[in-house]
Amino acid sequence: MAPVIRELRKHPSRVDVRVCVTGQHREMLDQVLDLFEIVPDHDLAIMRADQSLTEVTAAALTGLDAVIATERPDWVVVQGDTTTAMAAALVAFYHRTPIAHVEAGLRSWNPAQPFPEEMNRRIADALSNLHFAPTALARQNLVREGIDERTILVTGNTVIDALHWVSELPAPADLDRLIPPNGTRLLLVTAHRRESFGPAMQEICLAIRDLAARYGDRVRVVYPVHLNPHVQEAAYRLLGDVPNVALVPPLDYLRLVHLMKRAYLVLTDSGGIQEEAPGLGKPVLVLREVTERPEAVTAGAARVVGTSRERVVGETTRLLDEPAEYAQMARAVNPFGDGHAAQRIVSALLADG
């Protein structure tokens, strides 16, 4: 959403922007706000230790209800598939306030994967008045569900806008400690999906352990470990003693982008990284059973490999050992946008207003 906020603020005579955050994952949120120079007007601070999805949703609904009642906005703009996005769309609907959904139309067609994001985004789309689809396929998904075609605009994804901007900033000097010497390939891993908690997360970690043992000092794995205790427990128990695996706290977006630039390949269950890594020419192995971003797979930039220990090791080994396989994925074209999505979104909002 940061590129949209930045673009909206270029029109101070026409737009009064108010930013509301729910305050989940405080450390990661504050890093992004600082990087993009965004000061929230409302911070709901809803995060509590080990709360359930129901409790998160209830707190978001209650907090957002008060914000929308106070601000009385002309538009509520939500992004993506988080519980926050779904809750904001629902509260705006209750207040009869128009809703614009950035990153509309992504579908895995499996309500359990990713969980709960697949249903969050379907609900947000059903409630929205404007749908900013990142790709033509996302647009087709919306039409398939009966969304009025006149409300859909294909914009590209704003994550590519952010990627272009941040990748041109200087790399922080402290990142050098994670960069291996020449001749050692860097594997970047991110894994945190809720549906992977338990056995699947253990399989992922064991696969990383196997790869680290097989390749020794020829690879270095860097794994920024999500703050969720289910992720932390598995990662540190299974990988904490592996010499060529660096378990680090979550990286801010600037450091993550520059680490991706230096990586040989990326293993991830993140949605955004499936779009960002191809933009940097990095092959992506998707640690999920399905993806709502099949465009990357069709383009040849990503492969869905699941969470099986054997398959993760096998697919990673192919890219490490077979230069032609690697080159084919690294040359793929990023299908997710040209870096101007925010401009198209803001133009549409201003035209409607």
PyMOL commands that set and color helices and strands:
alter all, ss='L'
color gray80, all
select helices_A, chain A and resi 2-8+26-35+53-71+83-94+117-127+136-144+149-151+158-167+173-178+194-196+199-218+229-239+253-262+271-279+294-299+309-321+323-330+341-352
alter helices_A, ss='H'
color red, helices_A
select strands_A, chain A and resi 20-21+42-43+76-79+99-102+130-133+152-154+185-190+219-224+245-248+265-268+284-286+302-304
alter strands_A, ss='S'
color yellow, strands_A
deselect
rebuild
show_as cartoon
